[in-house]
Amino acid sequence: MALRSRRDPWLLVKRVVKEADVVVEVVDARDPMATRSRELEALVERLGKRLVIVINKADLVPREVLEEWKEVLSREYPTIYLSARERLGTRWLWRIIKQVVDKRPVTIAVVGLPNVGKSTILNVLKGRHSASTSPIPGWTRVHMKARAATWLRVVDTPGVVPRGSEDELAIRGALRPEALSDPIPTAVKLINMLRRKDPGVFERCYGISGDDPLSLLESLARRRGLLLKGGELNVEEAARILIRDWQTGRIVVYFTPEDYGLKPSRSLMKGSAPRGSSGNSSSTSLSAPSRPPRS
């Protein structure tokens, strides 16, 4: 069932949350804190609903970092991590839903910022590829309800668009680079942010290097053959490509709780990740991203 609405998407989100027994907030494993919606969480609490945080795209981040985020976020809400696209760790999603609510049937609302993988999570819950998925922020524009099992009904919603500047929204994945009037300042901020965390990211991703963000964009434009009339480098298009690659997960830089001044428990910091009541357990080396358990 699809119910179109011309109203503010937040009104539709509120309606869906009211209908739900459990709200699944999907966040990006590369930066879970930046892709949370405090406004959404406040709405869920105000309406007296249960909320579960699902850290998606876990195949992009080392297991130890995922365990740290799970431990930190679980202080507020039940939290698991998985890779819906790779179908890794998805069994924990079914388990945690059964843990947080005992009524049957149960209605689940899948919510989150654009481009965090909400529709892919929906596909996992439904057990088949019936919801269109796209890397375009805000692709899901309608309220879709479907029966996933005899005991489970799931609802997908339009992406929750947070308040903020164009730069902030684009970096958080909530605004398409094509929607930016001038993508270069946003790209410069993104370059600075990513290089502070991982100085070699652009050499690894594009084979380019340099100290100045504008020089990096020019190098990317030159490498991709992006030219305007007269042979001038199309730096604006290079900026859009870089922002798009960040939003879609091609650029892999991940942030840890300590980047936000948050510390995981000592057992996790020592490399001994305890088994959590909500699923995912154990940790592996930080030397390479290691995948969550296959469902």
Secondary structure, DSSP 8 states (H G I E B T S, - for coil): -EE---S-HHHHHHHHHHH-SEEEEEEETTSTTTT--HHHHHHHHHTT-EEEEEEE-GGGS-HHHHHHHHHHHTTTS-EEE-BTTTTBSTHHHHHHHHHH---SSEEEEEEESTTS-HHHHHHHHHTS--S---SSTT---SEEEEEEETTEEEEE-------S-HHHHHHTTSS-GGG-S-HHHHHHHHHHHHHHH-TTHHHHHHS---SSHHHHHHHHHHHHT-B-TTS-B-HHHHHHHHHHHHHHTSS-----GGGGT----HHHHTT----BTTB------TTS-----B-
